[in-house]
């Protein structure tokens, strides 16, 4: 009788032990699954950043009047966000893209530069202007704000090309009514920054109708 009791007691103890072991294993599995779930959810964490809502032309200066045209706030997966992503559109004010930025691109600080850096590289910048009609030859492609151009003149007697201005910076382009042109639209009038020492030769070329420009690609 006592022997049977001891056997039952031993079996009962083993049962408790197995139960405790199963509980520990289950708790461990639950902890691992909870951790994995948190990790998986973190992969889909959203963050608000700015993307280009239309193509931003190289050199276009971002300001309060046009920034809403070019950028929009968008919520994206945190794991897809590159370093330096723009999270505050005020960071873009006064900046210009170093190259044309395609629609839908996540904007980062490395894509932009300060327009003043271009002017600071000049010794004595002045603002000049010309019309598309002033060109003796059309440039290949459309000129836009922010483009860098080289301006040449053709000698009417020899036909020899003379470089008048190197790295002239197109500040803005305008349509025939004098409205500023943005995006892919073609402008017919342009304001450009060039060196003071080049201005006289530039306007001499405009007067003679012998200038043409070469657009620098970037």
TORVO-783300 format. One line per 8 residues: number of its first residue (from 1); their letters; for each residue z, x, y negated of N, C-alpha, C. Coordinates in nm, 2 decimals, always signed. Atoms other than C-alpha are relative to their C-alpha. Example, Ala and Ser with C-alpha at 12.3 -4.5 7.8 and 13.67 -1.06 7.14 Angstrom:
BEGIN
1 = AS = +0.00 +0.09 +0.12 +0.78 +1.23 +0.45 +0.00 +0.09 -0.12 | +0.00 -0.09 +0.11 +0.71 +1.37 +0.11 +0.08 -0.08 -0.11 $
//
This chain:
BEGIN
1 = XXXXXXXX = +0.00 +0.08 +0.12 +0.00 +0.00 +0.00 +0.00 +0.09 -0.12 | +0.00 -0.10 +0.12 +0.09 +0.28 -0.24 -0.12 +0.07 -0.01 | +0.12 -0.07 +0.00 -0.21 +0.46 -0.13 -0.12 -0.07 -0.07 | +0.11 +0.09 +0.05 -0.44 +0.17 -0.22 +0.02 -0.01 -0.16 | -0.03 +0.01 +0.14 -0.27 +0.14 -0.56 -0.05 +0.13 -0.08 | +0.04 -0.13 +0.06 -0.33 +0.51 -0.63 -0.15 +0.01 -0.01 | +0.15 +0.00 +0.00 -0.69 +0.47 -0.54 -0.06 -0.08 -0.11 | +0.04 +0.09 +0.10 -0.74 +0.18 -0.76 +0.02 +0.05 -0.14 $
9 = XXXXXXXX = -0.04 -0.06 +0.13 -0.56 +0.36 -1.05 -0.10 +0.11 -0.03 | +0.09 -0.11 +0.02 -0.78 +0.66 -1.00 -0.14 -0.05 -0.04 | +0.13 +0.06 +0.03 -1.10 +0.45 -1.00 +0.00 -0.06 -0.14 | -0.01 +0.06 +0.14 -0.98 +0.27 -1.31 -0.01 +0.10 -0.11 | +0.00 -0.11 +0.10 -0.92 +0.60 -1.49 -0.14 +0.06 -0.01 | +0.14 -0.05 +0.01 -1.27 +0.72 -1.40 -0.08 -0.10 -0.08 | +0.07 +0.10 +0.08 -1.40 +0.39 -1.54 +0.02 +0.02 -0.15 | -0.03 -0.02 +0.14 -1.23 +0.45 -1.87 -0.07 +0.12 -0.05 $
17 = XXXXXXXX = +0.06 -0.12 +0.03 -1.36 +0.80 -1.87 -0.15 -0.01 -0.02 | +0.15 +0.02 +0.01 -1.72 +0.70 -1.81 -0.03 -0.08 -0.13 | +0.02 +0.09 +0.12 -1.69 +0.43 -2.08 +0.01 +0.08 -0.13 | -0.02 -0.08 +0.12 -1.55 +0.68 -2.33 -0.12 +0.10 -0.02 | +0.11 -0.09 +0.01 -1.83 +0.93 -2.24 -0.12 -0.07 -0.05 | +0.11 +0.08 +0.04 -2.09 +0.66 -2.28 +0.01 -0.04 -0.15 | -0.02 +0.03 +0.15 -1.94 +0.56 -2.62 -0.03 +0.12 -0.09 | +0.02 -0.12 +0.08 -1.95 +0.92 -2.74 -0.16 +0.03 -0.01 $
25 = XXXXXXXX = +0.15 -0.02 +0.00 -2.32 +0.95 -2.63 -0.07 -0.10 -0.09 | +0.06 +0.11 +0.08 -2.41 +0.62 -2.79 +0.02 +0.03 -0.15 | -0.03 -0.04 +0.14 -2.24 +0.73 -3.12 -0.09 +0.11 -0.04 | +0.09 -0.11 +0.04 -2.43 +1.05 -3.11 -0.14 -0.04 -0.02 | +0.13 +0.05 +0.01 -2.76 +0.88 -3.05 -0.02 -0.08 -0.13 | +0.00 +0.09 +0.12 -2.68 +0.63 -3.33 -0.01 +0.09 -0.13 | -0.01 -0.09 +0.11 -2.60 +0.92 -3.57 -0.13 +0.07 -0.02 | +0.13 -0.07 +0.01 -2.92 +1.10 -3.49 -0.11 -0.09 -0.05 $
33 = XXXXXXXX = +0.10 +0.09 +0.04 -3.13 +0.79 -3.53 +0.02 -0.04 -0.15 | -0.03 +0.03 +0.14 -2.96 +0.71 -3.86 -0.05 +0.11 -0.09 | +0.05 -0.11 +0.08 -3.04 +1.06 -3.99 -0.15 +0.01 +0.00 | +0.15 +0.00 -0.01 -3.40 +1.04 -3.87 -0.06 -0.11 -0.09 | +0.04 +0.12 +0.08 -3.43 +0.70 -4.04 +0.01 +0.04 -0.15 | -0.01 -0.04 +0.14 -3.30 +0.85 -4.37 -0.11 +0.10 -0.04 | +0.11 -0.10 +0.02 -3.54 +1.14 -4.34 -0.13 -0.07 -0.02 | +0.13 +0.08 +0.01 -3.83 +0.90 -4.28 -0.01 -0.07 -0.13 $
41 = XXXXXXXX = +0.00 +0.08 +0.12 -3.73 +0.68 -4.57 -0.02 +0.09 -0.12 | +0.01 -0.10 +0.11 -3.70 +0.99 -4.80 -0.15 +0.04 -0.02 | +0.14 -0.03 +0.00 -4.06 +1.07 -4.71 -0.08 -0.10 -0.08 | +0.07 +0.11 +0.07 -4.16 +0.74 -4.87 +0.06 -0.04 -0.13 | -0.07 +0.02 +0.12 -3.94 +0.77 -5.17 -0.11 +0.00 -0.11 | +0.09 +0.01 +0.11 -4.13 +0.66 -5.48 +0.05 +0.07 -0.13 | -0.04 -0.06 +0.13 -4.14 +0.84 -5.82 -0.11 -0.04 -0.10 | +0.09 +0.04 +0.10 -4.31 +0.74 -6.14 -0.06 +0.13 -0.07 $
49 = XXXXXXXX = +0.06 -0.12 +0.07 -4.56 +1.00 -6.28 -0.13 -0.06 -0.07 | +0.12 +0.04 +0.07 -4.87 +0.99 -6.50 -0.13 +0.05 +0.07 | +0.13 -0.04 -0.06 -5.23 +0.99 -6.37 -0.10 -0.04 -0.10 | +0.11 +0.03 +0.09 -5.56 +0.98 -6.55 -0.06 -0.13 +0.04 | +0.05 +0.13 -0.03 -5.68 +0.62 -6.58 -0.15 +0.00 -0.03 | +0.15 -0.02 +0.02 -6.03 +0.74 -6.69 -0.02 +0.16 -0.01 | +0.03 -0.14 +0.01 -6.20 +1.08 -6.70 +0.05 +0.05 -0.14 | -0.05 -0.06 +0.12 -6.03 +1.31 -6.96 -0.09 +0.12 -0.03 $
57 = XXXXXXXX = +0.10 -0.11 +0.02 -6.30 +1.54 -7.11 +0.08 +0.13 -0.04 | -0.06 -0.13 +0.04 -6.22 +1.91 -7.15 +0.02 +0.01 -0.15 | -0.03 -0.03 +0.14 -6.05 +1.99 -7.48 +0.03 -0.12 -0.08 | -0.04 +0.11 +0.08 -5.99 +1.63 -7.59 +0.15 +0.01 -0.03 | -0.14 -0.01 +0.05 -5.67 +1.63 -7.80 +0.07 -0.13 +0.02 | -0.08 +0.13 -0.02 -5.41 +1.38 -7.68 +0.09 -0.02 -0.12 | -0.09 +0.04 +0.11 -5.24 +1.19 -7.95 +0.05 -0.14 +0.02 | -0.05 +0.13 -0.01 -5.06 +0.86 -8.01 -0.10 -0.11 +0.01 $
65 = XXXXXXXX = +0.10 +0.11 +0.01 -5.38 +0.67 -8.07 -0.09 +0.00 +0.12 | +0.09 +0.01 -0.12 -5.57 +0.77 -7.75 +0.06 +0.03 +0.13 | -0.07 -0.03 -0.13 -5.31 +0.86 -7.49 +0.00 -0.11 +0.09 | +0.00 +0.12 -0.09 -5.30 +0.50 -7.36 -0.13 -0.02 +0.06 | +0.13 +0.01 -0.06 -5.67 +0.52 -7.30 -0.02 +0.09 +0.12 | +0.02 -0.10 -0.10 -5.65 +0.83 -7.08 +0.10 +0.00 +0.11 | -0.10 -0.02 -0.10 -5.32 +0.81 -6.89 +0.07 -0.14 +0.03 | -0.08 +0.12 -0.04 -5.12 +0.54 -6.70 +0.11 +0.05 +0.09 $
73 = XXXXXXXX = -0.11 -0.02 -0.09 -4.78 +0.54 -6.53 -0.02 -0.06 +0.13 | +0.02 +0.05 -0.13 -4.80 +0.51 -6.16 +0.11 +0.04 +0.10 | -0.10 -0.03 -0.10 -4.55 +0.50 -5.87 -0.07 +0.05 +0.13 | +0.07 -0.06 -0.12 -4.65 +0.74 -5.59 +0.11 +0.06 +0.09 | -0.10 -0.06 -0.09 -4.48 +0.89 -5.28 +0.05 +0.13 -0.05 | -0.06 -0.13 +0.05 -4.24 +1.17 -5.38 -0.06 +0.12 +0.06 | +0.05 -0.11 -0.07 -4.38 +1.39 -5.12 -0.14 +0.05 -0.04 | +0.14 -0.03 +0.05 -4.73 +1.38 -5.28 -0.01 +0.06 -0.14 $
81 = XXXXXXXX = +0.00 -0.04 +0.14 -4.62 +1.49 -5.62 -0.01 +0.15 -0.02 | +0.01 -0.14 +0.01 -4.73 +1.84 -5.72 +0.10 +0.05 -0.11 | -0.09 -0.06 +0.10 -4.52 +2.08 -5.92 -0.05 -0.01 -0.14 | +0.04 +0.01 +0.14 -4.52 +2.03 -6.29 -0.06 -0.14 -0.04 | +0.06 +0.13 +0.03 -4.63 +1.66 -6.27 +0.06 -0.06 -0.13 | -0.05 +0.05 +0.13 -4.60 +1.48 -6.60 +0.07 -0.13 +0.02 | -0.08 +0.12 -0.02 -4.32 +1.22 -6.60 +0.03 -0.07 -0.13 | -0.02 +0.06 +0.13 -4.31 +1.15 -6.97 -0.13 +0.03 -0.09 $
89 = XXXXXXXX = +0.12 -0.02 +0.06 -4.63 +1.09 -7.16 +0.01 +0.07 -0.14 | -0.02 -0.07 +0.13 -4.48 +1.24 -7.48 -0.02 +0.15 +0.02 | +0.03 -0.15 -0.03 -4.52 +1.58 -7.31 -0.14 +0.03 -0.03 | +0.15 -0.03 +0.01 -4.90 +1.54 -7.35 -0.04 +0.00 -0.15 | +0.04 +0.01 +0.14 -4.90 +1.48 -7.73 -0.04 +0.14 -0.05 | +0.04 -0.13 +0.06 -5.10 +1.76 -7.90 -0.06 +0.09 +0.10 | +0.06 -0.09 -0.10 -5.23 +1.90 -7.57 -0.15 -0.04 +0.03 | +0.14 +0.02 -0.04 -5.59 +1.94 -7.45 -0.02 +0.05 +0.14 $
97 = XXXXXXXX = +0.02 -0.05 -0.13 -5.71 +1.97 -7.09 -0.09 +0.12 +0.00 | +0.08 -0.13 -0.01 -5.85 +2.31 -6.99 -0.13 -0.02 +0.07 | +0.12 +0.03 -0.06 -6.12 +2.14 -6.79 +0.00 -0.16 +0.01 | +0.01 +0.15 -0.01 -6.25 +1.78 -6.74 +0.09 -0.05 +0.12 | -0.09 +0.05 -0.11 -5.99 +1.58 -6.54 -0.05 -0.13 +0.04 | +0.06 +0.13 -0.06 -6.12 +1.31 -6.31 +0.09 -0.11 +0.00 | -0.08 +0.12 -0.01 -6.00 +0.96 -6.30 +0.08 +0.00 +0.12 | -0.08 +0.01 -0.11 -5.71 +0.91 -6.07 +0.08 +0.13 +0.03 $
105 = XXXXXXXX = -0.06 -0.13 -0.02 -5.59 +1.27 -6.09 +0.15 +0.00 -0.05 | -0.14 -0.01 +0.04 -5.21 +1.33 -6.10 +0.00 +0.11 -0.11 | +0.00 -0.10 +0.11 -5.15 +1.51 -6.43 +0.11 +0.10 +0.01 | -0.11 -0.11 +0.00 -4.96 +1.84 -6.44 -0.01 +0.08 -0.12 | +0.00 -0.07 +0.12 -4.86 +2.06 -6.72 -0.10 +0.12 +0.00 | +0.09 -0.12 -0.01 -5.08 +2.35 -6.59 -0.15 -0.04 -0.04 | +0.13 +0.04 +0.03 -5.39 +2.14 -6.66 -0.03 +0.00 -0.15 | +0.01 +0.02 +0.14 -5.33 +2.14 -7.04 +0.04 +0.13 -0.08 $
113 = XXXXXXXX = -0.04 -0.11 +0.09 -5.31 +2.38 -7.33 +0.01 -0.06 -0.14 | -0.02 +0.04 +0.14 -5.22 +2.35 -7.70 -0.13 +0.03 -0.07 | +0.12 -0.02 +0.08 -5.53 +2.31 -7.92 +0.02 +0.11 -0.10 | -0.02 -0.11 +0.10 -5.37 +2.54 -8.17 -0.02 +0.14 +0.05 | +0.02 -0.13 -0.06 -5.40 +2.82 -7.92 -0.14 +0.05 -0.03 | +0.15 -0.04 +0.03 -5.78 +2.81 -7.97 -0.01 +0.04 -0.14 | +0.01 -0.04 +0.14 -5.74 +2.82 -8.35 +0.07 +0.13 -0.03 | -0.08 -0.12 +0.02 -5.48 +3.09 -8.33 -0.08 +0.13 +0.04 $
121 = XXXXXXXX = +0.08 -0.12 -0.05 -5.73 +3.31 -8.15 -0.11 +0.04 -0.10 | +0.10 -0.03 +0.11 -5.96 +3.29 -8.46 +0.07 +0.07 -0.11 | -0.05 -0.07 +0.11 -5.91 +3.52 -8.75 +0.02 -0.08 -0.12 | +0.00 +0.09 +0.11 -5.99 +3.27 -9.02 -0.08 -0.12 +0.02 | +0.08 +0.12 -0.03 -6.10 +2.93 -8.89 -0.02 -0.09 -0.12 | +0.04 +0.10 +0.10 -6.28 +2.68 -9.11 -0.06 -0.11 +0.08 | +0.06 +0.12 -0.06 -6.40 +2.33 -9.03 -0.13 -0.03 -0.06 | +0.14 +0.03 +0.05 -6.77 +2.27 -9.06 -0.06 -0.12 +0.08 $
129 = XXXXXXXX = +0.05 +0.12 -0.07 -7.00 +1.99 -8.95 -0.15 +0.01 +0.01 | +0.14 +0.00 -0.02 -7.35 +1.93 -8.82 -0.04 -0.13 +0.07 | +0.05 +0.11 -0.07 -7.57 +1.65 -8.69 -0.08 +0.04 +0.12 | +0.09 -0.03 -0.11 -7.76 +1.63 -8.36 -0.14 +0.03 -0.05 | +0.13 -0.02 +0.05 -8.07 +1.61 -8.57 -0.02 +0.14 -0.06 | +0.01 -0.14 +0.06 -7.99 +1.96 -8.72 -0.04 +0.10 +0.11 | +0.03 -0.10 -0.11 -8.05 +2.12 -8.38 -0.15 +0.00 +0.02 | +0.15 -0.02 -0.03 -8.40 +2.26 -8.32 -0.02 -0.02 +0.15 $
137 = XXXXXXXX = +0.01 +0.03 -0.14 -8.33 +2.23 -7.95 +0.13 -0.07 +0.05 | -0.12 +0.08 -0.05 -8.09 +1.99 -7.76 +0.07 +0.08 +0.10 | -0.08 -0.07 -0.10 -7.81 +2.13 -7.56 -0.01 -0.08 +0.14 | +0.00 +0.07 -0.13 -7.81 +2.06 -7.18 +0.13 -0.06 +0.02 | -0.13 +0.07 -0.02 -7.55 +1.79 -7.14 +0.04 -0.06 -0.13 | -0.06 +0.06 +0.11 -7.34 +1.60 -7.38 +0.11 +0.08 -0.06 | -0.11 -0.07 +0.06 -7.12 +1.77 -7.64 +0.11 -0.10 -0.02 | -0.12 +0.08 +0.02 -6.77 +1.64 -7.66 +0.11 +0.07 -0.07 $
145 = XXXXXXXX = -0.11 -0.07 +0.06 -6.45 +1.71 -7.84 +0.07 +0.09 +0.10 | -0.06 -0.10 -0.08 -6.29 +2.02 -7.71 -0.09 +0.10 +0.07 | +0.10 -0.10 -0.05 -6.61 +2.19 -7.60 +0.00 +0.13 -0.08 | +0.03 -0.12 +0.07 -6.67 +2.55 -7.69 -0.15 +0.03 +0.01 | +0.15 -0.02 +0.01 -7.02 +2.63 -7.80 -0.03 +0.13 -0.07 | +0.06 -0.11 +0.07 -7.22 +2.93 -7.90 -0.12 -0.05 -0.08 | +0.11 +0.05 +0.09 -7.46 +2.86 -8.20 -0.09 +0.12 -0.03 | +0.11 -0.10 +0.03 -7.79 +3.05 -8.23 -0.09 -0.05 -0.10 $
153 = XXXXXXXX = +0.10 +0.03 +0.09 -8.06 +3.06 -8.48 -0.13 +0.06 +0.05 | +0.13 -0.05 -0.04 -8.43 +3.11 -8.41 -0.07 +0.05 -0.12 | +0.08 -0.05 +0.11 -8.62 +3.34 -8.65 -0.13 -0.07 +0.00 | +0.13 +0.07 +0.00 -8.92 +3.13 -8.76 -0.12 +0.09 +0.01 | +0.11 -0.09 +0.00 -9.14 +3.44 -8.79 -0.02 +0.07 +0.14 | +0.00 -0.08 -0.12 -9.05 +3.64 -8.48 +0.04 -0.09 +0.12 | -0.05 +0.08 -0.11 -8.89 +3.36 -8.27 +0.12 +0.06 +0.07 | -0.11 -0.07 -0.06 -8.61 +3.60 -8.19 +0.13 -0.08 -0.02 $
161 = XXXXXXXX = -0.12 +0.07 +0.01 -8.27 +3.44 -8.12 +0.11 +0.09 -0.06 | -0.11 -0.07 +0.06 -7.97 +3.54 -8.33 +0.13 -0.08 +0.02 | -0.13 +0.07 -0.02 -7.61 +3.46 -8.24 +0.07 -0.02 -0.13 | -0.07 +0.03 +0.13 -7.45 +3.29 -8.54 +0.15 -0.01 +0.02 | -0.14 +0.03 -0.02 -7.12 +3.17 -8.40 +0.03 +0.01 +0.15 | -0.05 -0.01 -0.14 -6.93 +3.26 -8.08 +0.12 -0.08 +0.02 | -0.12 +0.08 -0.03 -6.68 +3.01 -7.93 +0.04 -0.09 -0.11 | -0.03 +0.11 +0.10 -6.71 +2.75 -8.20 +0.06 -0.12 +0.08 $
169 = XXXXXXXX = -0.08 +0.11 -0.07 -6.46 +2.47 -8.11 -0.04 -0.14 -0.06 | +0.03 +0.13 +0.05 -6.58 +2.11 -8.14 +0.13 -0.08 -0.01 | -0.12 +0.08 +0.03 -6.29 +1.92 -8.30 -0.02 -0.14 +0.04 | +0.03 +0.14 -0.03 -6.44 +1.57 -8.28 -0.15 -0.03 -0.01 | +0.14 +0.05 +0.01 -6.77 +1.39 -8.23 +0.00 -0.14 -0.05 | +0.00 +0.14 +0.06 -6.88 +1.07 -8.41 -0.14 -0.06 +0.03 | +0.13 +0.08 -0.01 -7.14 +0.80 -8.37 -0.07 -0.01 -0.13 | +0.08 +0.02 +0.13 -7.40 +0.70 -8.63 +0.08 -0.07 -0.11 $
177 = XXXXXXXX = -0.08 +0.07 +0.10 -7.14 +0.48 -8.80 +0.12 +0.07 -0.05 | -0.11 -0.09 +0.04 -6.89 +0.76 -8.83 +0.13 -0.03 +0.08 | -0.11 +0.02 -0.08 -6.66 +0.63 -8.56 +0.02 +0.11 +0.11 | -0.03 -0.11 -0.10 -6.49 +0.89 -8.33 -0.05 -0.04 +0.14 | +0.06 +0.03 -0.13 -6.66 +0.91 -7.99 +0.10 +0.07 +0.10 | -0.08 -0.05 -0.11 -6.45 +0.96 -7.67 -0.07 -0.03 +0.13 | +0.06 +0.02 -0.14 -6.52 +0.97 -7.30 -0.14 +0.06 +0.01 | +0.13 -0.05 -0.03 -6.88 +1.01 -7.18 -0.11 -0.04 -0.10 $
185 = XXXXXXXX = +0.10 +0.05 +0.10 -7.05 +0.85 -7.48 -0.05 +0.12 -0.08 | +0.06 -0.11 +0.07 -7.29 +1.07 -7.67 +0.02 -0.01 -0.15 | -0.02 +0.00 +0.14 -7.21 +1.17 -8.03 -0.12 +0.05 -0.07 | +0.12 -0.04 +0.08 -7.46 +1.23 -8.31 +0.04 +0.09 -0.11 | -0.05 -0.09 +0.11 -7.23 +1.41 -8.56 +0.12 +0.07 +0.06 | -0.11 -0.09 -0.06 -6.98 +1.69 -8.49 +0.07 +0.07 -0.11 | -0.08 -0.09 +0.08 -6.69 +1.87 -8.67 +0.03 +0.12 +0.09 | -0.03 -0.11 -0.09 -6.64 +2.22 -8.54 +0.08 +0.10 -0.08 $
193 = XXXXXXXX = -0.08 -0.11 +0.06 -6.40 +2.51 -8.61 -0.08 +0.13 +0.03 | +0.06 -0.13 -0.02 -6.57 +2.85 -8.66 +0.06 +0.09 -0.10 | -0.05 -0.10 +0.09 -6.49 +3.17 -8.83 -0.06 -0.01 -0.14 | +0.05 +0.01 +0.14 -6.51 +3.18 -9.21 -0.12 +0.09 -0.02 | +0.11 -0.10 +0.02 -6.73 +3.49 -9.18 -0.13 -0.05 +0.06 | +0.12 +0.05 -0.06 -6.98 +3.29 -8.98 -0.06 -0.13 -0.07 | +0.04 +0.13 +0.06 -7.00 +2.98 -9.20 -0.13 +0.01 -0.08 | +0.12 -0.01 +0.08 -7.26 +3.10 -9.44 -0.13 +0.01 +0.08 $
201 = XXXXXXXX = +0.12 -0.01 -0.09 -7.51 +3.20 -9.17 -0.02 -0.13 +0.08 | +0.01 +0.12 -0.07 -7.43 +2.88 -8.99 -0.08 -0.11 -0.09 | +0.06 +0.10 +0.09 -7.52 +2.66 -9.29 -0.14 +0.04 -0.04 | +0.14 -0.04 +0.03 -7.83 +2.87 -9.36 -0.09 -0.04 +0.11 | +0.08 +0.04 -0.11 -7.95 +2.80 -9.01 -0.02 -0.15 +0.00 | +0.02 +0.14 +0.01 -7.88 +2.43 -9.06 -0.10 -0.04 -0.10 | +0.10 +0.03 +0.11 -8.08 +2.43 -9.38 -0.14 +0.02 +0.04 | +0.13 -0.04 -0.05 -8.37 +2.60 -9.21 -0.04 -0.08 +0.12 $
209 = XXXXXXXX = +0.03 +0.08 -0.12 -8.35 +2.36 -8.91 -0.03 +0.09 +0.12 | +0.04 -0.09 -0.10 -8.35 +2.65 -8.68 +0.12 +0.03 +0.10 | -0.12 -0.03 -0.08 -8.01 +2.63 -8.50 -0.01 -0.08 +0.13 | -0.02 +0.07 -0.13 -7.94 +2.54 -8.14 +0.13 +0.05 +0.06 | -0.13 -0.03 -0.06 -7.62 +2.55 -7.93 -0.01 +0.01 +0.15 | -0.01 -0.02 -0.14 -7.53 +2.67 -7.59 +0.15 -0.04 +0.04 | -0.13 +0.06 -0.03 -7.24 +2.48 -7.43 +0.07 +0.09 +0.11 | -0.07 -0.07 -0.10 -6.98 +2.69 -7.24 +0.06 -0.09 +0.10 $
217 = XX = -0.05 +0.09 -0.11 -6.89 +2.54 -6.90 +0.14 +0.05 +0.04 | -0.13 -0.04 -0.05 -6.54 +2.54 -6.77 +0.07 -0.12 +0.07 $
//
